[in-house]
């Protein structure tokens, strides 16, 4: 695998990513756009380096109160189906977090992150929407999230430019909703980038993280 060196600027924030592509080669479509219809072996081409890591959870749709008509996809525990977080500790100022802590004495969210082989049966049992993974600093993973960049199956041209020039040999997949694109690889960033408008694009935003975030996993690669 060659090292992909990516550098771009978004609103004055310089992104420098040396992203080592994951060995993710096979291309296929998710039946009925529902990850629960897949079996463990279907994900094997994508998981050779990630499946042993205790980073896998499930996710479930919920209404986004801040964005009417949109849905959130928060992480859920594959152990009991409860809503969890992508940091090892819960935010103490959250009523939901305090309730979770009371129901799970002595536990942290990270106790509910599992290797893929252990998480997958729980995702199916609790009828979660599909698998997702937690981005942890110690794993050296970098996740890039292009949101609202796909319309009628067509990816925004500027996002295509980024994918081909900055992440041309790195795994990129469509988000579960089909309206976004996620990029996943190993590397380093100078700093995390919160949701920011992508220059030269209409309505597209980009986020970049190397820790304390959760990414859904659809298994639907972007054909470039």
N, C-alpha and C positions, 0 to 999 in steps of 0.2 A: 504494500500500500504506500503510495507516495503521500508526502505531506502537502496539504493544501493550505497555502498562506493567503488569507483574506484580509483586505483592508478597505474600509469604506468610512464615509463620514455622514452622520445623521444629526443635523442641527448642531454642528460643532463638536459632537462627540465622536471621537475617532475610535473605530472598532478595529482591533487587530486580533485576528483569530488564526491560530495555527491548528487546523482541525484535521486530525487523522481520521480518514473515513473508516467507518465500521464495515466489516465484511458482510454487506447486505446486498445480495445480488438478485434473488428471484423476484419476479414481478407478477402479481396477479391481483384480481379485484376481490374485495370482500363480498361474499354472497349477501344480497339484500341489504347491503350497507350496514350490517349488524354484526359486530365482532363476536357476539355470543353464538353465532352460527359456525364459528371456526372451532377447530380442535387444536390441541397443543402442537401437534406435528406441523400444522400450517404455519406456525410462527418460527419454526426452527431456522429458516434461512436468515432471519433477522436477529437472532438472539445468541449467537455463538459466544460473544464476549459479555453480554449483559444478563443473560438468564440466570447465572449463579448468584448475582448480586442481590442483597436484600433491599430492593428498591421498588418492587412491584406492588401495585395496589389496584383497586378498581375505581370506577367513577359512575356517577349517576346525574342525569339532567335535573336541573331545578330552575325555576323562573328567575331571571335577573331583574330585581326590583329597581335597579338604577338605570337599566336600559330596557324599556318596555318592548316586548316582542322578541327579546333575545333570551337565551338560556345560558346558565352557568353549567360547568361540568366539574364540580368539586370532587376531590378524591374520597373514596370510601374504603373502609377496611375489608379485605378479603376474609378476615377471620369471623366478623360478626355483622358486616354490612353497615356499620355505623359511619357517619361522616367524620373524616379525620383531616389532619393538616399535613403540609409538606415540610414542616420543620420538626425537629425532635421534641421541642417543647410546645405547649399550647399557649396561645395569647391569653393572659390572665384577665384581660379586660373584655373578653367575649363571653356573653351568656351561654352560647352554645358550647364553648370550650370548657367553661366551668361545669356545665351539665355533663359533658363527656368525661371530665376528670372525676366527677362524683360517681359515675357509673363504671369507671375503670380505675379503681384506686391503685396507686403505685405504678401505673402504666404511663408510657409516653406514646405519642403517635408513631414513633419509629418502631415500637414493638409490633406494629401492625403492617410494617413493610416487609415483604417476604421475597425469597427467590421465586422466579416465575413459575416453576413447577409446583410450588406450594400455593401460590396466589391464584393460579388459574382455576382450580376446582372451587375455591371459595367465590370467585367472580361468577361462576356459573350457578353455584348453589344459592347465592343471595340475589341472583338475577340482576346483577349490575350491568351497565351498558357495555362495558368492555374493559380492557386492561389499560393501565397507565404506569408511568414510572416517575420516581422522585429524583430530581437532579441534586446530587450531593457533591460537595467540594472535593471530598476524598477520592471520588471516582474519576475526576478529570473530564467529566462530560460537559459539553456546551450545548444548550438548546436555543434555537432561534425560532421565533413565532411570528410569521407574517399573517396578519388578520385581515379579513374582508378583502382578499386579493384574488378571489376566484368568482367569476360570474358566468353562469351557464356553461360551466366546465372549462372556461378560458381563464388562464392565469394572467394577471396584470403584466404587461410587457416589462416594466421596470423590475418586478420581482423575478421574472425570467432572467433578466440581465444579471441580477445578484446571484441567482442559483447557478448560472452557467459560468460566471466569471469568478465568484468568490467561493462557491461550494460545489464546483462541478463534479467532484468525485466523492462527495459526501452524501449520506443517506438523507433524502427529503421525501416526505409523504404528505398526502392530503389530510387535513384534519377530519375528524368524524363527521362534522357538518358538511364537509365538501366546499366550504367557503374560505378556508385558510390553508396554509402550508407550514409544516414543521420541519426544521432541519436539526439533525442530531449527529454529533460527532465528539471526538475527544480533542481537547485543546485548552487554550487559555484566552481570557479576555482581560482587557485593562480595567474594565468595570462593567457592572450590570447595566442594562439599558431598559428602563421602564417603558411602557407603551408610548411610542413616539411616531408621529406621522412620517411616512417614508417620502423623501423628496421626489418630485416629479411623478407622483402617483396621486390619484384621486380617492381619498378615503381609506387608503391602505395604511396600516400601522405595523410597527415592528417592535419586538421585545427580544432581548438577549440575556440569558442567565447562565451561571455556572454553579448555582447552589440555591437551596431553599425555595424551589419551585417544582411544580408538578406538570407533566406533559401527558396528555392522552396519547394512546398508541393505536393507530388504525390498521397498520399493515398494508396501506394502499400507496405504494411509491409513486412519486411524480415521474412520468416518463420524459426524460430529457435526452 
